[in-house]
């Protein structure tokens, strides 16, 4: 199978060191058309407006494509490029409910490796804390595709969930800004009723391009949190591992299966068995030395026929 990436559309993630993988320029239409499979970084929405014709070409090709994205578990991870850095690979989308990861009912081996490599502690669920921590995301990020489809604007989303949180608990609210595009987040705050809301200034220690790991500042915010609320932020996977009751507001979140989903439960959150969730997510991300050997490619090729059927049956969103 010939796997082609288009320059600028595939970037920032490592390519398997296999003879059937190649990145070519947008002008090289002969090579592009010869692909059996495409590989791209991220998805078309939101932040790739200048590159949309290339993403759209892949989407319209009738051929399956692989999506590379940042890792799910990033705590204590080496920043890429590094042989010990992890990246996520799936068919079609990096969203939990839109991408095909071939990761259901998996054994513990990959999670055991990730936990060992990154020294991740999965803590017991706790039932204490003072405030509701709201984890914000970077305005304009592709992860907000479904948020914008539902709420139209980030401001509408934040206003709506703050209203719902106030309706369902008397606990104070703390907003944790994403470390990037803070100015745009602050502009949104000026338009909202922030009575009873504090804005965290615990920003130290954030690591990895894109603010992927919260670092020591996030740990400070976690320390006093009764629960964590977010849309599909990567913070939600970290809060679940910390044992903090977590509310995910979008099924695309990788935290969804171990999250509360109804803000009416804020004062009485549910707790979940996390074992199989951890095992399954271990089969979403791959270390750079594994990627060089083609491990995620071979893993995804196990369901290549399913990926083709998704296209043929019009199941892509």
PEMO-V539963 format. One record per residue. N is the residue number from 0. RES is the residue in one small letter. OMEGA is omega as a letter, one per 40 degrees, with the letter a starting at -180 (NA if undefined). D_LAST is the distance of its C-alpha to the last C-alpha in whole Angstrom. Layout:
# PEMO-V539963
n: {N,N}
res: {RES,RES}
omega: {OMEGA,OMEGA}
d_last: {D_LAST,D_LAST}
This chain:
# PEMO-V539963
n: {0,1,2,3,4,5,6,7,8,9,10,11,12,13,14,15,16,17,18,19,20,21,22,23,24,25,26,27,28,29,30,31,32,33,34,35,36,37,38,39,40,41,42,43,44,45,46,47,48,49,50,51,52,53,54,55,56,57,58,59,60,61,62,63,64,65,66,67,68,69,70,71,72,73,74,75,76,77,78,79,80,81,82,83,84,85,86,87,88,89,90,91,92,93,94,95,96,97,98,99,100,101,102,103,104,105,106,107,108,109,110,111,112,113,114,115,116,117,118,119,120,121,122,123,124,125,126,127,128,129,130,131,132,133,134,135,136,137,138,139,140,141,142,143,144,145,146,147,148,149,150,151,152,153,154,155,156,157,158,159,160,161,162,163,164,165,166,167,168,169,170,171,172,173,174,175,176,177,178,179,180,181,182,183,184,185,186,187,188,189,190,191,192,193,194,195,196,197,198,199,200,201,202,203,204,205,206,207,208,209,210,211,212,213,214,215,216,217,218,219,220,221,222,223,224,225,226,227,228,229,230,231,232,233,234,235,236,237,238,239,240,241,242,243,244,245,246,247,248,249,250,251,252,253,254,255,256,257,258,259,260,261,262,263,264,265,266,267,268,269,270,271,272,273,274,275,276,277,278,279,280,281,282,283,284,285,286,287,288,289,290,291,292,293,294,295,296,297,298,299,300,301,302,303,304,305,306,307,308,309,310,311,312,313,314,315,316}
res: {x,x,x,x,x,x,x,x,x,x,x,x,x,x,x,x,x,x,x,x,x,x,x,x,x,x,x,x,x,x,x,x,x,x,x,x,x,x,x,x,x,x,x,x,x,x,x,x,x,x,x,x,x,x,x,x,x,x,x,x,x,x,x,x,x,x,x,x,x,x,x,x,x,x,x,x,x,x,x,x,x,x,x,x,x,x,x,x,x,x,x,x,x,x,x,x,x,x,x,x,x,x,x,x,x,x,x,x,x,x,x,x,x,x,x,x,x,x,x,x,x,x,x,x,x,x,x,x,x,x,x,x,x,x,x,x,x,x,x,x,x,x,x,x,x,x,x,x,x,x,x,x,x,x,x,x,x,x,x,x,x,x,x,x,x,x,x,x,x,x,x,x,x,x,x,x,x,x,x,x,x,x,x,x,x,x,x,x,x,x,x,x,x,x,x,x,x,x,x,x,x,x,x,x,x,x,x,x,x,x,x,x,x,x,x,x,x,x,x,x,x,x,x,x,x,x,x,x,x,x,x,x,x,x,x,x,x,x,x,x,x,x,x,x,x,x,x,x,x,x,x,x,x,x,x,x,x,x,x,x,x,x,x,x,x,x,x,x,x,x,x,x,x,x,x,x,x,x,x,x,x,x,x,x,x,x,x,x,x,x,x,x,x,x,x,x,x,x,x,x,x,x,x,x,x,x,x,x,x,x,x,x,x,x,x,x,x}
omega: {i,a,a,i,i,a,a,i,i,a,i,i,a,i,i,i,a,a,a,i,i,i,a,i,i,a,a,a,i,i,a,a,a,a,i,a,i,i,a,i,i,a,a,a,i,a,a,a,i,a,a,i,i,i,a,i,i,a,a,a,a,a,i,i,i,i,i,a,i,a,i,i,a,a,i,a,i,i,i,e,i,a,a,i,a,i,a,i,a,i,i,a,i,i,a,a,i,i,i,a,a,a,a,i,a,i,a,a,a,i,i,i,i,a,i,a,a,i,a,i,i,a,i,i,a,a,a,a,a,a,i,i,i,a,a,i,a,i,a,a,a,a,a,a,a,i,a,i,a,a,i,i,i,i,i,i,a,i,a,a,i,i,a,i,i,a,a,i,i,i,i,a,i,i,i,a,i,a,i,a,i,a,i,i,i,i,i,a,a,a,a,i,a,i,a,a,i,i,a,i,i,a,a,i,a,a,i,a,a,i,a,i,a,i,a,i,i,i,i,i,i,a,a,a,i,i,i,i,i,i,i,i,i,i,a,i,i,a,i,i,i,a,i,i,a,i,i,a,i,i,i,a,i,i,a,a,i,a,i,a,a,a,i,a,a,a,i,a,i,i,a,i,a,a,a,i,i,i,a,i,i,i,i,a,a,a,a,i,i,i,i,a,i,a,a,i,a,i,a,i,i,a,i,i,i,i,i,a,i,i,a,a,i,a,i,i,NA}
d_last: {25,25,22,22,21,22,24,23,20,21,23,25,24,26,26,27,31,30,31,28,26,27,26,27,27,25,28,28,26,28,27,23,23,25,22,21,18,17,18,17,17,15,12,12,12,16,18,18,19,21,19,16,18,18,14,13,16,14,11,13,15,14,15,14,14,15,14,18,18,21,22,22,25,27,30,33,31,33,31,30,31,33,33,33,30,26,23,20,18,15,12,9,9,12,11,13,10,7,10,12,16,18,20,21,24,26,29,31,32,29,29,33,33,30,33,36,35,34,36,34,35,34,36,37,35,37,38,40,39,39,36,33,31,28,26,25,22,23,22,20,18,14,14,15,11,11,15,15,12,15,18,18,20,21,25,24,22,25,27,25,25,29,30,29,30,33,33,33,35,38,38,38,34,34,31,30,29,27,30,28,28,30,32,29,29,32,32,29,32,35,33,32,35,35,38,39,36,37,35,36,38,37,35,37,36,33,32,29,28,25,27,26,29,30,34,37,36,33,35,38,35,34,38,39,35,35,31,28,26,22,19,17,20,22,25,24,24,27,29,28,30,33,33,32,30,27,24,20,19,15,14,12,16,17,20,19,20,24,23,25,22,24,27,29,30,31,35,34,31,30,31,29,30,28,29,27,24,26,26,23,22,25,23,20,22,25,28,29,32,30,27,30,31,27,27,23,22,25,23,19,21,22,18,18,18,15,13,14,14,10,10,13,12,8,6,4,0}
